[in-house]
Amino acid sequence: MPERLHGRPWAITMDAYEAIVALVESGKIDASMFGDADGEGTDLEVIDSVAVIRVSGVLQKERTRYYFWLERESTYAQIREQVEAALGDSGVKAICFKVGSPGGDVDGVKELSDFLHRAALEKPIYAYADGQMCSAAYWLASVAKEIAAPSTAQVGSIGVRAMHVDRSKAQEKGGYKVTYLTAGKYKAMGNPSEPLDEESTAYLLHPLNQIYTIFIDDVARNRGVSTDKALAMADGKVFLAQEALDIGLIDRVEESFDTFLTRIKEKEEVFVMEYGEFQAKHPDLYTKAVSEGREAAQQAATDQVKAESERIMGIVSAVVGEEQGSKLTALVISGATVAQIEAFGQVLGTPGATTEEEEPGEDGKDKASRQAILDGLQSAHSDGVRPEAGADNLTTVDVDKQASALAALV
């Protein structure tokens, strides 16, 4: 198990790393603790339209039982899922990281930093140092639009570390020697069974320097400063808030997270007021808002109905022909209801009173049909013909138009 620590790059403070090493080497953790743990969980804490995402403990790429003993530890996967949830929530106007972490594993931190940089273009991101914002935790927090910290918070520790343990003397004292059989010059270089020489030291330092450069470049990009400026902040030191402010690691010293949260809401114009309170304090605005909302909803419904009617009548015209389709469209526009149409069907199906010998002319037929339909319109409902709910009553002219439209279809 120590092999997971030794030789592996970490972006973490020295004291946190040493505490992990001491616990591992004490034998309090065994191999049975490896393996995937249960799901990450994506419950999102939202305070007055601001999503508060905690970045806590020793950070790792994904949750495993290896770190079960680290309380409240966050993972890069969990942080990403929560940010995605915040981006997809229309009620969230801003995101704030509440950071209490010495840093963590390098694996996965660059990918998350890039994702957060893109996410900040969609919704504003803020960060607050809740005691500690160091190394990998600062790497992530550097994407924030504004970073704040209380006076005693620790910020910085920009750098990368790894450890090599030379066990050759202990093995010699124990009476055994380890021999590595390899194909490839570097396959066993830097192993714990022999001391480091100049070449193996350079070999192990090379990836650390590469990661360090990536770290600095990301901080420069995220903070909007030059690489030289970022490099000046990146000597591995840990600073208290005021000094961190002086060198540009943070943007303000803020003693209270609640105060910082209020500042975010003011900057992003997030105003939250209960329904009853708004109605009582601003009755004119309330009435106007309700009226405008109702009008907008009615207009949207009208537009939707109109568009759907046009679509349906277009289909009808394609099926029955343009001429009949036009007549049906005129009937729909006239405002006839389904109940009225059913009544019309009975009227239209009634044999005429005239005989073949007494067949009236075309004008007479049209007039008779219109009168029959008009009677059907009036008898369709006990209280006469009415348009859709909420509209004015139909006039005699409107009813006559409906009858004419129906007669044209006969």
N, C-alpha and C positions, 0 to 999 in steps of 0.2 A: 503493500500500500504506500509506503513512503515514496516509491518511484513516481507516483502521481504528482508529488510535490517537487521532488528534486529534479532539476533540469527542465522543468516546465515553466514557461514564461507567465508571470503574473503582473497585473497592474494593481498593486495593493500596497498599503503602508507596511513598513517593516515590523511594527509591533503586532499587527494583525496576522501577518504571515508567520512570525515566530510563535504566536499563540497556537496557530493551526498545527505547525510542525511539532510543537511540544505535546499537544494532545494526541496526535497521530503516533508519535514515537513512544508515548506512554503505554501503548497497547490497549487503550480504552476503546479503540475502534478496530473491528475485524472485518474480514472479507464478506461476511454475511450481510453487511450493511450496504454493499454495492447494489446497483440495479435501479431501474426506473421506479420512481414513487408514483403516487396517485396523480390525477390531473392537476394542472396548474391552477385553474380557477380564474375566472375573469370578472368577478364582481366589481363593478365600477362605483366608486364613491363620488357623488356629485353634490357640491355645495353651492347653491344659488347659481347654477349654470356653469360652474367651474369644476372640471373633473380633477380630483386630487389623487395622484398616483404615487404610492409610496415606493421608494427605492431604498431598501434596507438590508443591512448585514453584508456578509461576504457574497458578492455577486457571482453567479455561474450561468452557463449557457442554458441548461435545463435542470429541472429539479431531479435529484437522485438521493437515495438513502444515505449516500456518503456524507451529506451535509445535514442530516436530520438534527444534529445537535446544535446547529446554528439557528438561533431563534429569529423568526421573522425575516429570514433571508429571502431576497428577491432573485428572480432569474430573468435573463434577457428575453426568453420566450414569453414569460408572464407580462413583462413590461410592454412588449410589443402588442400582445393581445389586448391589453387594457387601452393602449393608445388607439388601436384600430377600433375598439368599441366606442371610444370618445369621438373619433372622427366620424363614425357612422351614426352618432346620436345628435339629431337636430337640436335637442335641448341644451347641448354643451356648446358654450361659446368660447371657452379657453381651457387650457390644460396646465396644471401645476404639479411639478415633481416635488414631493416632500422627501428630501434625501438625508438618510442617516447611514452612511456606508463608508468603509475604509477603501473600497475598491473590490477587485476580485479577479476572476479568470480572464485572460486575454481572448480566449476562444469565444467568438461571437460578438465581442463588443464593437468592433469596427462595423460589422453589418448592421447592428442596431443603431449605431450613430448615424449611418447613412440614411436609414429608414426615418429616424427622428428628424433629420435635417429636411427631408422631403415633407414629412408630416407638418412641420412648422410653417410650410407654405400654405397649408389648408386651414389650420387653426393656430392661433398664437400659443406658444409654450413658454411657461415660466418655471423657475426652479428656486427652491428654498433649502438652505443647508440646515437641517434639523440636527445639529450637533457635529456632523462630519460629512464632508463632501470631498473625497480624495480619490486620486488615481482614476481607476475605471469609472467610478461614480461621477467624477468631474468630467471625464471624457464624454459621458452621456449628457450631463447637465449643461455642458457648454453650448448646446444647440439652443438654449433658452433665449428668448427676447430680452429677459431681465433676470439676473441672479441676485438673490438677497441672502444675508446670513446674519444671525445674532452675533454679538461681540465676541463670545467665547467659542464660536464654531471653528472647526479646523477645515481648511480648504487648501487644495493643491496636490502635492505629492505626484506631480506629473513625471512619470518615468516608468521603467519596466525592470523587473527583477526576476532572477532565477537562482537556484542554489545547486552547488555540487558538493556532495559529501564523499570524502576520501576514506574508504573503509579498509584500505590495504593493511594498515598497522593492526587494526582490530582482527582482521582475518589471519594475519601472520601470528599474532598472539594466540589466536584460537587454534592454530596448528593446521590451517588449510589455505590453499591458494586457488583462486578462480582464474581460469583461462578461457578467453573468448575466441571462438572459431568463427571467422567472418570471411565473406567475399566482398570486397569493397573497402577501400582505405578508411573511410569515415564511419563504417557501420557500427563500430564499438567505441569510437573516439569519445572521450569524456565519461567513460564508465566509472562506477564508484569503487572499483577494485584496484585502481591505480591513481596516483596523484596526477594532477593536470600539469602538462608542460606548456610551453608557449604556443605551440601550434593548436593543441586541443582547447586552450583557453580562447584563442582567437576564433576557433570554430564555433564554440558555444556562445560567444559574444555577438557573432554576426547576425543571427536572427533577432536578438534583443535590440540591436541598433536599428534594424529595419523596422521593427514594431515601434520603436521610439520615434522614428521619423514619421511614420504613419500617424501616431498619436499627436505629434506637434502639428502636422498638416491639418488634421481634423479640427484641432483647437483653433488654429488660425482661421480656417474656413467658417467654423461655427460662430466664433466671436467677432468675425469681420475685421481681423487685424493682420498685419504682415507676419510672415514666417519668423522674421527676426524678433518681432515683438513677442510672439508666442514662445519662441526659444528662450527669451529672457525670463519667462515665467516658468520654464520647464526644467528646473535643475533638481527636481526631486524634493524640494523643501516643502514643509507643511507650514501654512501661515494662519494666524488668527484673522478674524474678519476685517479689521481696519487695515492691516497690511495687505491683505488680499485685495481690498478695494483700491489701495494706493498703486498696486502694480497692475491692476486691470483684470484680475481673476473674477471679481464680482462687480456688481453695479451699485449696490447700496447696502448699508448696515441697517438691518431691521430686526428689532428685538422680539417681535411677536409674529407668529405665522398668521394669526387672525388678522392682524393689521395689514400684513402683506396681501392676504386674500382680498381684503377690502380695496386695497390699491389696485389689484388686478381688475376687479369689477368696475372700478371707476375708469381705468384706462381703456377697458374694452366696452364701456358703456353697457354693463350688465345691470339692469335694474329689476329687482324682484319685489312684488307687492301682492299681498293676498287680494283675492277678488273683492271681498267685502270692504277692505280698507281702501282700495282704489275707488270703489263706487262712492264711499262716504267722503273721501278727501277731494275727489275730482269728479263731481257729478256731471259737469258739462262734458268733460273729456270722455267719461264713461258712456254717456248718451250718444256722443258722436261716434265713439268706437263701435258700439253695438249697432248703430244705424248703418255705418259704413260696412261693417262685417256682414249684416243682413243683405244689404244691397249687392255687395260683391258675391255673396253666395247665390242670390237669386239670379244675377247676371250669368254666373258660371253655369247654373242649372239650365237657364234658357239657352245659352250657347250650346251646351251639351245636347239638349233635346233637339235643337235645330239641326245640328250636325248629324245626329243619328237619324232624324226624319229624312234628311236629304240622302243619306246613305241607303236607307230602306227603299225610298221612292225611286232611287236610281236603279236598284235591283229589280223593282217591280216593272219599271219601264223597259229594262232589258229583257224581261220575260214576256210581257203582254204587248209590247210595242209602244212606240213613242206616243201615239195618239191616245190610246187608252191610259197610258201612264200619266199623261198630262191631265186627263180628266180626274184620275184618282188623286193626283197631287192637289188639284183644285178642291176636291172633296175634303182632303186632310186639312188644307189651309182654312176651309170654311168652319172648322171646329166641331164637326159632328163627332159624337161619342160612339163607343161600341154598342151600347144599348139602343141608341137611335138607329144605327145601321141595321141591327137585328129587326127593329120595328119596321124599317123601310123594306126589308126583305119580304116580310109578310104582306106589306102593302103592294109591293111590286109583283108579288106572285098572285094577287087577286085578279080573276078574269074581268075584263072590262064590261061595262053595262051595255055597250053598243053591239050591234050585230054587223055582219059583213055588209048587208044591204045598206046599213046606216053608218058605215065607217066614216068618221070625221076626217077632215084634212089634216095636213102635217101640223099646222098651227094649233088645231084643236087637240090633237094627240099630245103635243107638248104641254098645252095648258092643262089638260086633264091629268097628265102625269105629275106635273108640278103641284097641282092641287092635292092629289093623293099623297104625295110625299110631304107636303106642307101639313096635311092632317096628321100624318105619321109622326112628324117632328113634334107637333104640339101634344100628341098623346103619349109620347115616349116616356114622359115623366108626369106625375100628377100635378106638379107645379109649373108645367110648361118647359120649354127648352132653355137650358142655361149653359153658359160656356164653362171652361175649367174653373175650379175653385179659385177664388181671389180676384177674378176678372169681373167686369161690369156685365149686366144682363144683356142678352142679345136683343137687338131691335127687330122690328118687323122686316126691315130691309135685309138684316143679316139672315134671318130665317128664310126669307125668299131666295137669297143667294144660295143657301144650302140646298133648298129644293131644286133650284135650277141646275146646280152641279150634279145632283143625283139624277135629275131627268136626262141630263146629257149622257149618262151612262146606260140608260134604258135602251 
